[in-house]
Amino acid sequence: MSSSKSKSLSAWLADLPEATAYCVAYSGGVDSHVLLHILASHRETLSAPLSAIHIDHQIQSQSGDWALHCKAVCEELQMPFSTLHVNGRARPGESPEAAARTARYRALAEWLPAGAALLTAQHQDDQAETLLLQLFRGAGPRGLAAMPGVTPLGQGHLLRPFLDYRQADILDYARAHGLRWVEDPTNTDTRYDRNLLRQRLLPQLRQHWPGLTQVLARAASLQADQAELAAVLAAQDLITCLDAEQMNCLCVTRLRSLSAARQRNVLRHWIETSGFKLPSLDVLKRVEHE
């Protein structure tokens, strides 16, 4: 990472909202190590204490060694450090990646102190991969928006300050500062969708479109704008479609006055704000017709 990019990140950190604490989600890999190192170098600019949290998914046989590595790095940086042990194993028919991610964020959301900010090291390449994975699953604008820079998590917030940075920039920083990190052997296992994209498909695509990562990240940002507009419209339409005589029930006559796209938009919003899982497009179409 060039010094100019490091400075721009420092400026971003200086503009962080007030928090009761700042905590780095530290896996031991290169990305989170660089995030930890930059934050530790700028901790005097933060308005609250800084610490690190490590998630042990208890999946890999060497996960205990990774936790020890993270602890040793944090001791060198004089950084408060904690480890959470979670069961990240997938159930039958469940994606191993999704199971580990769900277990990780559930544990972090429960652990995060009120008003605290958790910082994770997803970068521009991760954002591009996420957009493509969502596209292959047939996602709409909200899914194609990929990962937001700021989002609520538990009683605090999740921040992703590296989304404008390529992993090449992160690796440059790590090498320039002599950092040591661990490598998860499953990162090269192309049985996992993200690894297949990372190891095989994206390198070939970048041979033809060198700026592909930046283009996909920009596309995700545009989709995020569309998702926000759709949410605003859905909230407005929901007000007009609610039945005045029955709590949280829709008036079918008012709903039918909307276009098909707006009907689906408000139905998704109504279902989600009622606390239910979003249905598939096929189910929404059945609701429209039935």
C-alpha positions in Angstrom: 0.0 0.0 0.0 1.5 3.3 -1.0 2.0 6.0 1.6 -0.6 8.1 0.0 -3.2 5.4 0.3 -2.2 4.8 3.9 -2.6 8.5 4.6 -6.1 8.5 3.0 -7.1 5.6 5.2 -5.8 7.5 8.2 -7.9 10.4 7.2 -10.9 8.1 7.0 -10.2 6.8 10.4 -10.0 10.3 11.8 -13.6 10.9 10.5 -15.0 7.8 12.3 -18.1 8.5 14.4 -17.8 8.3 18.2 -17.7 4.7 19.5 -17.4 3.1 22.9 -14.6 0.9 21.5 -12.9 -0.1 18.3 -12.1 -3.7 17.7 -10.4 -5.5 14.8 -11.7 -8.8 13.6 -8.3 -10.5 13.4 -8.1 -13.9 11.6 -4.3 -14.0 11.4 -4.3 -13.6 7.6 -2.6 -10.9 5.8 -5.6 -8.6 5.2 -6.7 -8.4 8.9 -3.0 -8.2 10.0 -2.5 -5.1 7.8 -5.7 -3.6 9.2 -4.6 -4.3 12.7 -1.1 -2.8 12.1 -2.5 0.4 10.5 -5.0 0.9 13.4 -2.3 0.2 16.0 -0.1 2.8 14.3 -2.9 5.4 14.5 -4.5 4.4 17.8 -3.8 7.8 19.2 -6.2 9.4 16.7 -9.1 7.1 17.8 -11.7 8.4 20.3 -12.0 5.0 22.1 -9.8 2.0 23.1 -8.6 -0.4 20.4 -8.5 -4.2 20.7 -8.5 -7.3 18.6 -10.9 -10.3 18.5 -10.1 -13.7 16.9 -12.7 -16.2 15.9 -11.7 -19.9 16.2 -14.2 -21.8 14.0 -12.8 -25.1 15.3 -12.8 -26.5 11.8 -9.1 -26.7 10.9 -6.8 -28.9 12.9 -4.3 -25.9 13.2 -6.9 -23.4 14.3 -5.4 -23.4 17.8 -2.0 -22.5 16.4 -3.6 -19.6 14.5 -5.1 -18.3 17.7 -1.7 -18.5 19.4 -0.1 -16.6 16.5 -2.7 -13.8 16.7 -2.2 -13.6 20.5 1.6 -13.2 20.0 1.2 -10.5 17.3 -1.2 -8.6 19.6 1.3 -8.9 22.5 4.0 -7.4 20.2 1.6 -4.5 19.4 0.5 -4.2 23.1 -3.0 -4.8 21.9 -5.8 -6.2 24.1 -6.8 -9.6 22.5 -9.7 -12.0 22.9 -10.6 -15.3 21.2 -14.2 -16.5 20.6 -14.7 -20.3 20.0 -17.6 -21.1 17.7 -18.9 -24.2 16.0 -18.5 -23.3 12.3 -19.1 -26.8 11.0 -21.8 -27.0 8.2 -24.9 -29.2 8.7 -25.9 -31.6 5.9 -26.8 -29.7 2.8 -25.4 -26.4 4.1 -22.6 -24.5 2.5 -19.4 -24.7 4.6 -18.6 -21.1 3.7 -22.1 -19.9 4.7 -22.0 -22.0 7.9 -18.7 -20.5 9.1 -19.7 -17.0 8.1 -23.1 -17.2 9.9 -21.5 -18.7 13.1 -18.8 -16.0 13.0 -21.1 -13.0 12.7 -23.6 -14.4 15.2 -20.8 -14.7 17.8 -19.4 -11.3 17.0 -22.8 -9.6 17.1 -23.5 -11.2 20.6 -20.0 -10.3 21.8 -19.7 -6.7 20.5 -20.2 -4.2 23.3 -22.9 -1.6 23.0 -21.9 1.3 20.8 -18.7 -0.4 19.7 -17.3 -0.6 16.2 -16.0 -3.8 14.7 -13.6 -3.4 11.8 -13.1 -6.1 9.2 -10.6 -6.3 6.4 -12.7 -7.2 3.3 -11.1 -5.4 0.3 -12.0 -4.5 -3.3 -11.2 -8.0 -4.6 -13.5 -9.5 -2.0 -16.2 -7.0 -3.1 -15.9 -8.1 -6.7 -16.1 -11.7 -5.8 -19.1 -11.2 -3.7 -20.9 -9.3 -6.5 -20.2 -12.2 -9.0 -21.3 -14.8 -6.5 -24.6 -13.0 -5.9 -25.0 -12.5 -9.7 -24.6 -16.3 -10.2 -27.3 -16.9 -7.6 -29.8 -14.6 -9.4 -29.7 -11.8 -6.7 -31.4 -8.5 -7.2 -29.9 -5.0 -6.5 -29.6 -5.5 -2.7 -27.6 -8.7 -3.2 -25.5 -7.2 -6.0 -24.7 -4.3 -3.8 -22.4 -6.8 -2.1 -20.9 -5.6 1.2 -21.7 -2.2 2.6 -18.9 -0.1 4.1 -20.9 0.5 7.3 -23.7 -1.7 8.7 -25.4 -2.3 12.1 -24.1 -5.3 14.0 -25.6 -6.4 17.3 -25.5 -3.3 19.6 -22.8 -1.6 17.5 -21.6 -1.3 13.9 -19.5 -3.2 11.4 -17.0 -1.2 9.4 -15.1 -2.3 6.3 -12.5 0.4 5.6 -10.5 -1.5 2.9 -13.3 -1.8 0.3 -11.5 0.8 -1.9 -8.2 -1.0 -1.7 -6.9 -3.9 -3.9 -5.4 -6.9 -2.1 -2.2 -6.1 -4.1 -2.0 -2.8 -2.1 -2.5 -4.7 1.2 0.3 -7.2 0.3 2.6 -4.3 -0.6 2.0 -2.8 2.8 2.5 -6.1 4.6 5.8 -6.8 2.9 7.1 -3.3 3.3 6.5 -3.5 7.1 7.8 -7.1 7.4 4.5 -8.5 8.7 4.0 -12.2 9.4 0.7 -13.9 8.8 -0.9 -17.3 8.5 -2.3 -18.9 5.4 -5.5 -21.0 5.5 -4.9 -24.0 3.3 -8.6 -24.1 2.4 -8.2 -20.8 0.5 -6.8 -22.7 -2.4 -9.5 -25.4 -2.4 -11.5 -24.7 -5.6 -14.4 -26.9 -4.4 -15.5 -23.7 -2.7 -17.3 -21.2 -4.9 -15.3 -18.1 -3.8 -12.0 -19.9 -4.3 -13.0 -21.1 -7.7 -13.6 -17.5 -8.7 -10.4 -16.3 -7.0 -8.1 -18.9 -8.3 -9.3 -19.7 -11.7 -12.1 -17.5 -13.2 -11.1 -14.0 -12.2 -7.4 -14.3 -13.2 -8.6 -15.3 -16.7 -11.1 -12.5 -16.9 -8.5 -9.9 -15.7 -6.3 -10.9 -18.7 -8.9 -9.4 -21.0 -10.2 -6.7 -18.6 -7.3 -5.5 -16.3 -9.5 -3.1 -14.5 -12.2 -5.6 -13.8 -12.0 -5.5 -10.0 -12.5 -1.8 -9.9 -15.3 -2.0 -12.4 -17.2 -4.7 -10.4 -16.7 -2.7 -7.2 -18.2 0.4 -8.9 -21.1 -1.7 -10.1 -21.7 -2.9 -6.6 -21.8 0.7 -5.4 -24.3 1.6 -8.1 -26.5 -1.4 -7.1 -26.4 -0.2 -3.5 -27.8 3.1 -4.7 -30.6 1.3 -6.5 -31.3 -0.9 -3.5 -31.6 2.2 -1.3 -34.0 3.9 -3.7 -36.1 0.7 -3.9 -36.2 0.6 0.0 -37.4 4.2 0.2 -40.1 3.6 -2.4 -41.2 0.4 -0.7 -41.6 2.2 2.6 -43.7 4.9 0.9 -45.9 2.3 -0.9 -46.3 0.3 2.2 -47.9 3.2 4.0 -50.5 3.6 1.2 -51.2 -0.1 1.0 -51.7 -0.9 4.7 -55.3 -1.7 5.7 -56.5 1.0 8.1 -58.7 -1.4 9.9 -56.3 -4.3 10.4 -52.9 -4.0 12.0 -50.0 -4.7 9.5 -52.3 -6.2 6.8 -52.2 -5.1 3.2 -55.2 -3.8 1.3 -55.3 -6.0 -1.9 -57.1 -3.3 -3.9 -54.4 -0.7 -3.1 -51.7 -3.2 -3.7 -53.1 -4.1 -7.2 -53.1 -0.4 -8.1 -49.3 -0.5 -8.2 -47.2 -1.8 -11.1 -46.0 -5.5 -10.8 -42.5 -4.4 -9.9 -43.7 -2.0 -7.2 -46.0 -4.8 -5.9 -43.1 -7.1 -5.5 -41.0 -4.4 -4.0 -43.5 -3.5 -1.3 -44.2 -7.2 -0.6 -40.6 -7.8 0.1 -40.4 -4.8 2.4 -43.6 -5.8 4.2 -42.5 -9.4 4.7 -39.0 -8.4 5.9 -40.2 -5.7 8.3 -42.6 -8.2 9.7 -39.6 -10.3 10.7 -39.8 -13.1 8.1 -37.3 -14.5 5.7 -37.5 -13.0 2.2 -39.2 -15.4 -0.3 -37.9 -16.3 -3.7 -39.1 -14.5 -6.8 -41.3 -17.5 -7.8 -43.1 -17.3 -4.4 -43.6 -13.5 -4.8 -45.2 -14.1 -8.2 -47.5 -16.7 -6.7 -48.6 -14.2 -4.1 -49.3 -11.6 -6.8 -51.5 -14.0 -8.8 -53.2 -15.9 -6.0 
